[in-house]
Each structure stands twice: as structure tokens, then as C-alpha cells.
């Protein structure tokens, strides 16, 4: 990354200043490299002189001048290095540097964009984890795509990632599912049933009941009510989970591990965890209940783990589950939850700290709501009454690629309006179509070049000086930004920034090529051979970046898009 190389030069200049006594010894400050808002201020800027001044008591502009004097400018092809304001150092880099940097993309190929901040550490992303009581809705879909792409980002950032689904197969929701199916079975037998509002209302319950009667009717007839409800809850839950897995797979989401909550109880993990907490003084008894001292770890109140009647709380199972995660060797644990779980974060961090782990190793990411829009109107949704659009419905209507990208069109911290009308458009207004269109156009250019006996050459065969248009080094520079974007996404847990980056790269490409209709210097094919070969080399590297970023998002990079290619003048 260019920023990393620039940081290394600044560190070298600071070291020289300290050796010759112009800057006092001290700890090396964190060097922040930013992009100025105004292009006239250069390509990059740093405030390192002001940070050093605060440490040493020197004047920041004087420190900036000393650093600039000692920068090995030739190493980075610096065209200009100036000082602005109270001591900012602004850098303008020669276009040739960005063009030569295309070799990094070409040499890395499909690995370009990968970084190694993870250094092989084990990371787990637990996401979706929807109760196996009904089909996935679009809220689940947003969390599924976010979690899947975040895991891809972390893998690209050097982590050894496991994608996990926590199956809530123990508790009231499975019993409610069994009761719902049982009541529908009775209705199918002709019995008049007053179906409760707290049962699952969707038509899928009727379908399951019909199948259960066909497969297990004789067996069910010999069961008492409680036994039948337990049996149907287990059977229906297994079936729905299988359908959820298939639904996710069609969306491009495949988990590595399915962890069943019931295992925590059958393998005595919960009791073992409670015993561990008690032995280490993390719990106390009050009013016949067992309490966790969560206020000692930053929570707003202590939490009940075992009620006075002996029943375990959900929180007790959650602590045991997270203990199991760390026992499996995960050094980075990320849970993807719905926004309605915000109040649960502090107690979970408290539990992790009480178990002896650094709470900073755990993150609970809260996914905000999705509004499904059709014709400018919000589609009304209610999970309990099953009046909602399922993930499957939306995916079938707009396609997997569009579905995945649209779930990443906003930060997970913001509410998302999923516009079905826009999602189905095959035009430049649809960002997915626009990005894929950019990739297909490059592929089309290569096919037309091959017809003329031309092919993209390697960096050693390309005359870089032929890329002398102002847009070309800018396009090269932006293409080389992918590793930095991946690193930022991994650190901030914000994979949507790759979606934003891709769209901007496609826009830059479109702007560059659209000028070819009016100015032959911008035409890829038809000019002198040296210029054409250089332009094909630039396009090859942009194509590599498009492919790699789309792969992280789990979106295809089509080679052909029919009429779209004909609309592009090469």
C-alpha cells in the first residue's frame, strides 16, 4: 500500500533526525496518513510533526521542515513535499509511481488485496443463528450477507476464519413450534381449533403438519399431547433448519459449523461453566437464585444465571457457549446480532471478561432493520403472523448477486431501504449491474483485441510512459487501494466499504473510457501499438482488482452481459 510505504519513509526521516540531534529521542508516534480533501493540497498528508511537537515541546512547523529535509524523496518518486498550516506535511507523488505500482497487482494476481494483519490467528464469526421455527426473512438476509462478507474480509486480512451458526434447538420456541404443528394436525383431522396468537401462523406450518401426518400419522395417534408436541417440535425444527441451510446456500452463504444449543446441556457445559464461575468468585446466591457479578465488569446490574426454581436463564447458556468458543482456541470472536439485542452487549462482554478473556477480543455487531420497498411504498412485515417477504422470495425476484450487493449498500449501523424496483433494473442506476458491466466491458475489449492479434502484456513488455493521460495514474492509484480498503474493513468490521470502493472504481473506469468517443487518445484499440498495449495492461490490472473485490463480496464477475457490451465504445 502506498500509505504504508510513505509511513516507512517518514519513520526513516524521524530516525535520521534523532540520530543527528534535531529531534529529541522518544517513542515513535503512530503515523497517520490521510488524503487531503482538496486536490491542490497534494495526494497525502500527515500530522506527524504536530504529534512530535506535542511530545518534545518544539515548534511543529520547524519539526516539519527538518523532516522534509531528511525524507528520501527519490524512493517514493515525490514530485513535491510542502508544509501547510500549523505543521501538516503534504505530499504530491509523481504519476509514474502509481503506474509502476501496477506491477504489484499484476504479480499478485488473484491474491491482490490480501493483507496479513490477522497473522493466522483464529477468528470466529457467528451469524444468522435464526431459530429454526420458520423461513428466513430479509432481516436475516442482511445479517447473513454481512456475516459472510465480513468473514471473507477477515480471511483476506490474514485470519483463519470459521463461519458458525448457533442453532437454538432447546427452549420455548421449539416447543411453540411443536404446539403450532400439533394444532394444525388436529385441524387437518377435522377438529375445530382455536389457534392461539402466540403460535406460528404461517402457511408453512400447515404444510409441515400435512407432511407429519403422512409420515408419522399412526405414531402420532398413539402419543399423548405433550409427547406429540415434543416430537413434532423436533421433527419440524430439523426440517426447517435443513430448508434454512438450503436457502442460505442459494444466497451464497455456507457455514463451516452448526453448533446446537442442546449440546450445551447434554454435555453439561452450562453446569461446568457455572461451577467455574462460582469457584472463581464470579457468582453469589440471593433469594434462592444464582447471580453473576456482572456489575464488577462494567454491566449496569448483576444478572441471574439460575432462577430460584432451578431453571437456567438464556444468559447462562450464552456464557457457556462463549466459553466453549474460547476453549476451541478462537482469539477473535464476533457475533452478528439484530439491533434489538443492543442491551445484551454489555453483559456478554462482562461474561467474557469474567471468564478470563480480554473483552476487546469480542465484538457484537448489531444489524439495523431492513425496509423492503416496492413502488416507493414500504412492504408491511410481521414475523409472528408471517406477513413478510422471505429471503427466498426476494432472491428469486432480483437474483443472488443483486441481493448480496443491496444488503451491503449501507453500513450495518444504518437502516436499509431495499428498493426492489431498482434492484431489478438493468441500467447504470443499478450499482450491481454497473460494476459487473465494467468487468464485462473489459473482457469485451480483450476479445476484440485478440481478434486484432493483440493481448495484454506483462509489466516488462509495457512502455509505461505511454500512459500519459491524467486519468490513467489516478485509475492506477485507485486500483492499488484495495489492500488498504480490505485492512480498514477488517479493523472496523465494515465490509460495505468494499461495495462502495467497487462502485467508485467502476465509475472511474466509465469516466475514463467514455472520453474515447470524443478523443482518440482515450481509445483503447486503434492507436499506435505501444499505446494500445499499455492501455490493455492498465485494464488488465483494473480487471484483476474488480474480480478480487467481487470475490470477497461473493458476487460473480461476468465476462459477457449481452447488449451492455455493445453500448460501450472501445
N, C-alpha and C positions, 0 to 999 in steps of 0.2 A: 504494500500500500504506500502511496506517495506520502501520506501523513506520517507513516512510521519512519520512512527514510529521512524526512525533514526533521523529525524528533531526534533521530540519531545524530544528525549534523549539529543541531542546537546543543545536545548534550556534549558533543565533542568540543564545541566552542566554549561552553561553560568550563569544561575541564582545562582547556588551554588558559583561560582567564584566571583560574585558580592556581595553576602552576606558576604563572608569571606574576601573581600577586595583585592583579587588577580587580579580582573579586575574592573576598574572604572565603575560607573553607566553610563547608557546611553540607547539610543533606541536599541531594539533588531534588529539586521540586518536581512535582508532577507537571509535565509539559502539555499544555492544552493547545491543540492546533484547530483553528476554526476557519471557515470560509467567509470572507467579508461579504456583507450584504450588497455593497456597491462594487461593481467590477473594476472601477477605477482604482480601488484600494489594493488590487493585486489578487492573486489566486488563493493565498493562505495568509493567516495572521496568527501571531502568538503573543500572549501577555507575560511570557516568562520573565522579562526584565522587571516588570512590576512586582511579580511574586518574589524574585530575588531581592529587590529593593526593600520589601517588607521584612525580609529575613536579616538583611545586613545594615539597613539604615541609610543606604546610598540613594542617590537620585536615580529614578528609573530611566530617564532619557539618557543619562551618562552611561548607565549599565548597558542599555540597548546599543549605544554607539560602540562600546567595547566588544560586545558580542558580534555585531555586524562586521567589525573589522577582522574578526578571527574566524568567520564562517568560511569553510572550504567551498566557495561558490561553484567552482568548476565541477564538483562532484554531482551536483543536482541540476546543472545547466541553468543556474539562476540568471535571469535577464536583468533583474532589478531587485534590490533589497533596501527598503526605506523604513524610516521611523515616523510614526504618526501619533498625534495626541499626547497623552501623558507618558507613553513609552511602548506602544504597540510596535511590533516589528512586522512589516508587511513584505510578502514575498511574491514576486512575479517570476514564473518559470518559463523558460523557452519552450515554444511549441514542440521542438524536436524531442524534448524529454518525454512528452506524452506519447509521441509517435513511436519512439524507440521502446517504450514500455509495453507496446502491443505484443512484443515477443513473450512477455510473461504469460499473457493469455494464450497465445499460440502454443507455447511449450507445455503449459499445464493442461490444456485441452479440457476434458470433462471434469478435471479436478479444480479448475479455476474457480475461485470464490471460497474455497475451503480455507479455514484458519485453524489454529491449534490452541485456542485459549482453554479448551477443555482438558487437553493433555491426557486423554484416555480415561478420565475419571468417569465413574459410573453414575449415570443420571436416569431418573425415572420420571416419566410424565404420565400421570393418571388422569384420564379424561373420558368424557361421556358418562360412564358409570350410572346410566339411567336404570331405574327399577325395571325389571323385566315384566312389566304389567300392561304394556301397550306399545303401539308403534312409536318410533321416534318422530318428534315434531321439528319444526325448523329451528327452534331454540336449541335443541340437542344438536342439530346440524351445524349451527355456528360453533358450538363448543367442540364438536368433533373435528371440524376442519382446522380450527385454531390449534387444538392439541396436536393434530397430526403434523401440521406445518411447523409448529414450534419444535416438535421432536426432530423433524428434518433439519431445521436450522441448527439445533444443538449438535446433531450428528455432523453437520458441515463445519461446525465450530470446534470439533475435536473431542466431543463427549461420546462415551459408549452408552447409547440411549436404549432404554426399554420403554415400550408403549404398553400401558396397563389399563385394564377395565376392572373396576371393583363391582362385583355383582351382589346386589342386596337381595339375597335369597333367604334371609332369616328375618322375620318380623311381621308386623301387622299388614304391610302392603301385599305380601304373598297370600296371607290368609284372606284379605279382602278380595284378591283376585280369585281365589278358590271359591269363595262365597258367591261372587258375581257369576262365575261359570255354573255353579251348582243351581242357583236360582233360575238361570236361563235353561238349564237342563229340565228343570221342573216345568217351566213354561212350554218347552217342546213336547212334554208329556201331556199337555193339555190342561195343566193346572193353572189356576188364576193366581198370579203372584204380584204382590205389591212391592215393586222393585225399589230398594232404598236409594236415596240420592248419593249416599257415600260409597256406593258400589260403582264399578267401572261401567260406563254407559255405552261405549262404542259398539258398533255392529260386529267388530271383530270378536267380541265376547260370544255373540250368538253363533258365529262360525266355529269357534273353538268348542262351544257346548255341543253343537251338532256332531262334530268330529269325535268328541269324547264319548258321546252316546253310541256312535257307530263302532268305535274301537273297544270301549270298556263298559258298554251298557249293562251287560249281565253282572259284571263285577260290582258296578255302582249300585245296582238294585239290592245287593246283599250288605251294603255298608250303612252304618248309621250316619247321621248328618255330619257330625264332627269329623269322622274318618273320611267321608266323601269330600268335604271341604279341603282337608289337608292334602288328600290325593290329587284333587283337581288343581289345587294351587301349585303343587309341584309339577304336574304334567303341563299345565298351561304356561308356567314360568319357563320351563325348559323349551317349549315350543316358541314362545315369544323371543327368548334370548337368541335362539337359532335364527329367527327372522331378523332380529336386530343386527346380528353379525353379517347376514347377507346384505342387508340394507347399507351398512357401513362399507362393506367391501365394494358395493356398486358405486359408492361415493369416493372410493379410493382410500378408505381408512381400514387398516388391518392392525389389530393389537397383537403384541407379542405374548402377553399374559392375560388370562382371565382369572382373577382372584375372587373366590367365593366367600362371602361373609360367614356363611355357616361353618367354614373351616376354622374360623377363629374360636368357635365354641366347641366343636367336636374335638379339636386338638388342644383344648384347654389353654389357648393363647391368652384369652381375656383374663382368666383367673391368674395365670402366671404373671401377667403384666401388673395386675392389681397387687399381687403379693410382692412383686419387686418394688413397686411404689411405696407400699406400706413399710417394707424393710428399710427403705432409704429415707423414711420420714417425710414422704410427699403427701400422705393422706392422714385423715383423722376421722373418728366416728362421732356422730352427733344425731340425736333423735332417732337412733336405730339405723341411720343411713351412713354410708361410706362417702366421704367428701375428699375431693382433690384440692390441694392448697394452691389453686391457680393464681390467686392474688399475689403470691410470692414471685410470680414470673410475669407480671405485667397485666394480667386479666383484671376486669373490673369487679369480679366476685368469684368466690370459690364455687366449684361445680360438683354436683352429685354424680358418683360413679355407680353406686349400688343403692337402690331405694330401700326403705325400711321393710318392704315385703320381700326383699331378696332379688327383685328384678333388676337387671343391668340396664343402664342408660345407653343410648346410642353413642355417647361420648366415650364410654368405657371401651366399646368395641373399636372406635376410631383410634384411640390411643394405642390399643393393642395392634391394630393394623399398621400404624405408622412405626411402631417399634419393630414390627416384622420387616418393614421396608428397610430400615437402617440395619437390621440384623442380616439382611441379604446383601449388604455391602454398598448400598447406594449412598453416594456422597452429596448428591444434589437431588432433592425431592420436590416435584412441582405438581400441585393438584389444580385441576381446572374445574371450577365450580360455577354455578349460576349466581347471578347478582344477589339473589335472596339469601345467600349464605354469608353475607358480609359480617354479620355478628359472630360468626363461628371462627373467624381467623385468629383472633387474639387467644382464645382458649386452646386452639390447636398448636399455636406457637408455644404457648405455656407448657402444653403436654410434651412437646418435643424437647424443650429445654430441660424439663424435669427428668426426662429420660437420659439426660447427659449429652445431648447433641446441640450443636450450635444452631440457634433458631434462624440464623441468616442462611443456613443451608436449605431451608424450606420456604417455598412460596405458594400461596394460594391465589390463583389468578381468577378474578371474578368477571364472568362474561355477561355483558349487558344484554338487554332484551332485543328481539328482532320484531319489527313490524313488517308484515307481508303486505305489499302494496299491489293493487290491481286497478288499472284505470284511474289512478290518483286517489283511490279510496283504500283505507286500511281493512284488511280481511279480518273479521272478528274471529277470535280464537278462545276456546275454553278447553283445557285438558280434561277435566273431570267429565264434562258432557260429550267430549270427543268431537266438538265442533271446531276443528282446526285442520290446517293443511299439514300433511305429514311430509317428512323429508323426502320420502319416495315420490310423492305427488309432485313436489317442486323440482326434484332432479329429473324426473321423466319429462317435465314440461320444458325445462331450459337446458338440460344436459349436464354431465358431470363437471366439465371444465368451467362452465359459466357459474354453476352452483358453488364450486370451491372459491373462485375468484371473488364473487359477490359477497361471500361471507367474510372476506378479508378487505373489503373496500373501506372499512372504518376501523379505528383502533377498538380493541375489545372493551376499552373503558367507555366507549360511546355507544348510545343506542343506534341500531342499524335499521334503515328502511330498505327492504329488499324489493326492488321495483321489477315485477315480473314482465311488464311491457318492455322496459329497457333491456332486461336480460335476454329476451327473445329476438331483439333486433340484430340484424347482420349489417351493421353500419359502424362508422367511426365513432358514433356516440356510445357504443358498447365497448368498454375497455378491454374485455377479453378478446373480442373479435379484432380490435385494433392491434393488440400485442401479437396475437397469432398471425394476423395479416402481415405484420412487419417481418416475422420469421419466414413466412411463405414467400414473400416478395424477394427476400434474399436468395432463397432456394431457387426461385424462378430465374433470377439473374444468373446464377451459376449454371443452370440448364442452358440458358441462351448463350452464355459464354462458351460452354462446352461445344455447342453447335458451331461456334466460330473457331474452335481449336484452342480456346483459352481456358486456363484453370488457375485457381488460387494458388499462388506460390508461397513458399516459406519465407521467413524473415531475411534469410541470407541471399535470397534471389530478388528481393524487392528493393527498389530505389525509393527510400522513404521521402526524399526531397520532392518527389512528385506529388505528395500530399500537401499541397501548398495553399489550399483554401482555408479560410478562417474556421469553418465549421468542423474540419477534419481533426485537428488536435483536440477540439472540445469534445467531439464524439469519442475519440480515443480515451481522453481523460475520464469521461463519464463511464465508459465501459469498464475501465480499470477500477472503478469504485466498488464493484461487487463485494470483494472481500471485506471492505470496511462496513458495508451495509449488513453483511452476514454477522460480523462481530457485534455491531450495535444491536441488531435484533436479538442475538443470543444473550447479551448482557441485560438488555431492557425487557426481554420476553415480549417483543413486539414484532411478530412475523409479518404483520400487514405492511411494514416498511419495504419489504421486498416487492410486494404488489405495486406499491407507489413507485418504486425505483424502475420496475419494468415498464410501467406506463410512460414515465418520463423518457426512458431510453428509446421507446418506440416513437414517441413524439419527436425527439431529436433526429432520429433516422428519417422520419417522414418529412420534416422540415428541410433536411439536407437534400434529399432526393427530389422533392417537389420543385426545387430550383432548376433541375435539369431540363424542365420543359421550356424554360426561357433562356438558359445559359448553358452552352455546350460544355463549358469547363466542369459542370456538375454531372454530366452524363457519364455513366459507368462504362458503357460499351460504345465503341465508335471512335474514340480518340486515339492518340498515339499509344502503341503497345505498352510502353513503360508506365504511363499514367493509368491505363486500364488495369494492369497487373497490380499496381499499388492500391487502387481502389478496391479491387477484389480481395486483397489481403486485409484491408480495413474492414470490409464487410464480413469476411470470414471470422474475424475476431468478435465483431458485434454479434454474429450468429451464435458463436460459442457461448457468449455471456447470456444471450436470450435463452438458449437451451438449458444452461445450467440453473438459471434462476427459475425458469418454468418447472424444472425437475424438482426443485426444492418445494415449490408450491403444489406439486402433484398435478400439474396441468400439462397437456400434450403440446408439442411443438410441431404443427403440421407442415409438411413440405408443399402441399397444394391446397388452395382454397377456391378453386374454380374461378368464377368471374372476378374475384378480388385481385388476382394477379394481372388480369388484363387491364385493370384500371390504373395500374402503376407503370409509368413510362420510364424505361431504363435506358 
